[in-house]
Amino acid sequence: MSATSRPADRDPLPRYLAPVPKTIEDLGLRFAWLVVAINLAGTAFGFWYYSGQFTQTAAVLWPWVPDSPLATLFIALAIACWKLGREQPWLTALAFFGNIVLGLWTPLTLLAFADSYASLSPVMYQFLFWSHLAMVVQAFVLHRISDFPVWAVAVAAVWYWSNLLVDYFVPIVGEPHHTIIPVERDAAMFLEADALGVIAAGEVTFVLLALFLALAIRVKKCEVALSRP
């Protein structure tokens, strides 16, 4: 591993900010190009998976269509930049947000609409569920390659808040745009919420969670740096 791409020593972060064991972090960073390749393959699959939705969506909204594929593309590019000795904090922050948000939102959606996803093969259902949770795992390794400066976190927050607005709240072109769900938007769900409200609440929660985690990592890293002689 070259000096330009050697990960920083693991800071003594609280477990909730660095839940992945160090041995797994080190393994992922040692085989970083393999991780990049896997995420690029996932990106290609994701764009194929969303191909039908592009045809049903106004071109102006296309950047907001492939949520998960963009998240895996962000992390592939972020790790590649780091390996090349040119880590881009804004890109790493986008990757962190995207893999936390979509890595949790997709399993939530699969569970919330499990009966409606019965048409999926069991293999595809399990693949989508566990591969998205793996996105969360890899997001928690990014603290080893970036200090998450506040301006970079702001870039990621603005992008993912814009995603929330376009998907659920502001009808920029036609109705609010969001990933297609297998039931009517106003279908009754639990706690008297409708289907769109359930997935919107989940994504809002996960964006706020990613914002909290990124800023908390930044604060803890600053505290560690100040405590060193």
N, C-alpha and C positions, 0 to 999 in steps of 0.2 A: 504493500500500500504506500503510495507516494506521500511525501510530506504535505503536499497541497490538499490531499484528500483524506488525511488522517483525522478521524473523529476526535472531538474534544473529550478529555477525560469526563467520566460521568459525574456530574455535580450531585451533591447529596440532597436531591429533591425529595419531598414527601412522596410516599407510595402512591397517593392518588394522582400525582403528576407524572410519575414514572413507574407505572405498574408492570411494565415488561421486564422480566429478569435481564440482568446485564449480559449474561451469556447469549441470550437470544438477540439482544441489541447488537452485540459484537458480531454475531454470525450474519445478521442481516446486512450490516455495514461492510463486512468483509466480502460478501458476495453481492455488492451493490448493483453491479451491472446485470446480474441475474434478476434482481428485484425490479430493475428498470424494464427488462425484457418482459417479465411477467405482467407488469402493469400496462405496458404498451399492448400486449396481447389482450388484456382485459379491456383496454380502451377500444381496440378494434372490434371486439365482440359487442361491446356496449353500443357503439355506433350502428352496428348491424341490427342490434335489438331494437334501437330507437328509430330505425330507418322509416318505418311506416308512419311514425308520428311527425316526422319532418314534412311529409306530404300533406298532413292535415293541419299544419301550423303555418301562419304567415311568416314569410322569410325574415321579417324584422325581429321575430321572437326566436329564431333558430339558436342563438347563443345560449338561451335558457332551456333548451330542450334536453340535451344529453347530460343530465346532472352527474350521474355516477361515472360515465366515461370521462367527463372533464376532470373529475376528482382524481381518477387514476392517471390521467395525462399530466395533471399538475404535479403529482408526486414523482412520476417518472422523470419529468423535466427537472424538478427540484433536486433529486438525487443525482441526476446526470450532471447538472451544473456544479454541484458540490464535488463530484468525482473529478471534474475537469479543473477544479481549483477556483471556480467562479460562482460560489454559492450566492443565490439571489434571495434575500430575506423575504421579499414580497411574494415570490413564487413558493417558498417554503411555507409561508403563512397560509397562502391559498390552499396548498396541499394539506396542511394540518386541518383547516376548517372543513374542506371538502370531504376528507376521509373520515372525520368525526361525524359530520352531519349526515352524509349519505350512507356511511357505514352503519349508523344506528337507525336512520329513517327507513331504509328498505326492509330490514328485518321487522320493524314495527308494522309496516304496511302488510308484509306477508302474514304476520300473525293476526292483525286486525281483520283482514279479509281472507283468512285461511280457507273458509268454505267456498268462497268465490274463486279461489285459485286452484280448486280441485282439478281444473282442466290441465294444469301444468303437470308434466310427468314428475314423479317423486324425485328423480335424479336432478331435474332442472330446479325444482323447488329448493332442495337441499343445497345445490350449488349456489343459487342466488343468496340463500340465507347465510351460509357460512363464509362465502367469499366476501360478502359485504362486512361481516364482523371482522374478517381478517384486515380489512381496510382500517378499522379502528386501531388494531394492534400496530400496524405500520405507522400510523399517525403518531403514536406515542414514542416512536424511535427518533422522530425529527428533532427533539430537543438536543440530540447529540451533535447536530450539524448547524444549528442556528440558535441565536439568543432571542429571537422573536422581538425585534425592536418595535416600539409602539406604532411607528408610522406604517410598518409592514402589516401589523395586525389590523390597523385601520383599513388598509387596502382590502384585505380579506373580508373584513366585516362589511364594508360597503358593497362588495360584490354579492355576498350571500344574503345581505338584507335586500338588495335589489332583486335577487332570486325569489325571496319571500313575497315581495310586493307584486312581482309579475305573476307568480304562480297562484296567489290566493286573494290578493286584496285590490289591485289596481288593474282594471280592464284596459290595458294599453291599446290592444287591438282585439275587438270583440270581447268575449268573456275572459275572466281571469284564466291564465294558462297554467296547466300543471301536468305532471306525469299522469297518463291515463290510469284510472283506477277501475276495478272490475265491477263496480256497482254505481248506481246513480249518485250524484253528488249530495242530494238531499236525503239519501236513505238513512233511516234512523239507526243509530249505533248505541253504544252504552252511554250512561249518564245523560241521556236525552240529547246528545250531540249528533249532528249529521255526519256523513262520511267525510265530506270535505273538511269539516271542522276538526275531526279526529286527526287527519294527517297534517293539517295546518298546525294544530297545537303541537304535534310531535316535532315538526321541522322548526318552529319557532323556539321550542325548548332546546333543541340540539344546537341551533345557531348560538343561542345565549350560552350554552354549556361550552362550546368551542371558544367563544370570546373569553369567558371566565378562565378556562384552562390556559389559553395562550398568554393572557396577561399575568396569571398567577405564576406561570413558568418564568416569564420575564422578571417579575418581582423577586422570586426566589433566587434566580441566577444573579441578579444585582446584589442581593443580600450576601450570597456566598462570595462574590467578588470583593465586596467591601470588608468582609471578615478576614480575608487573607492578608498576611503581612506584606 
